């Protein structure tokens, strides 16, 4: 089962993903994609860490998310990735166009073949005005395309709004 949970900042998407992972009854592997580069991000990461049960395994992922997913996924595990858009941002800022394309393609290739339960969390950023800056517009374009491709591969897609889950796709 693959699940994509989208939502805005502080919409409740990570909490819902954590609840689904806990309810799975499987061993949980939390794949963190954030790179701590300032005090504000350190605070956010600390908040997320404090909510996780001690029994969960935590893995830091760099740009090679597909490789980490292949290594950590198994039939006896629920793998929670938080979050796709942080991973994408780091690829946009820290790698080449070739690396970005390769890593996104690798993720999309491996996702349908992963065993166990996979929960992907991502920020839905494309519901407002078009950003002024070139990098911000590119980020929104890349995130939108990637979300569409991931959603097509997932059995369930949920959009979080004000702490409420709206099931966008269920089954298939």
Buried (B, 14 or more C-beta within 10 A) or exposed (E): EBBBBBBBEEBBBBBBBBEBBBEBEBBBBBBBBBBEEEEEEEEBBEEBEEEBEEEBEEBEBBBBBBBBBEEBBBEEBBBBBBBBBBBBBBBBEEBEEEEBEBBBEBBBEBBEEBEBBBBBBBBBBEEEEEEEEEEEEEBBEBBEEBBEBBBBBBEBBBBBBEEEBEEEBEEE
